[in-house]
Amino acid sequence: MTAENSIINKQAFRTEVLARVAEFKTNYIDAVLHVLARYGLDPEDGDRLLDAAMRTAIEREAVALRMVEGDDNSSLTGLVE
């Protein structure tokens, strides 16, 4: 079984995402999607691997990229049309 096919836990997932963000200067959203794909996981199944800090970082990026409405000091209010 290769690393790509093995099960990943929350801490290992966080470590890989943070390493990818630092090494490739990418955003959290892309880093999360890359690591999920590496392990053959569907993005919808990745929710269980996100900790509170990573969720917050992704939410802030989504607001900054105008993918959702909100601001850095509040929770998300909905999708931007």
C-alpha positions, 0 to 999 in steps of 0.5 A: 500500500502506497502513502497515497492509498493509506488512511490519513489522520487529522494531524498528518493531514494538517501537517501536509497541508501546512507544508504545502502552503509553506513550500509552494506559497499556495492558499489553504483551499488549494493545498487541502484539495491537493492533499485530498486528491493525493490520498484519493479522498473526495473533497466532500469527505475531507471535512472530517480532517479539518480542525478549527484553525484550518476551517477559519483559514479557509473561511477567511480565504473564501471571503477574501476571494469573494467566494462567500459573503462575510468579513474576517470578523464574522461568520459566513453569511452565504454564497456570493452570486 
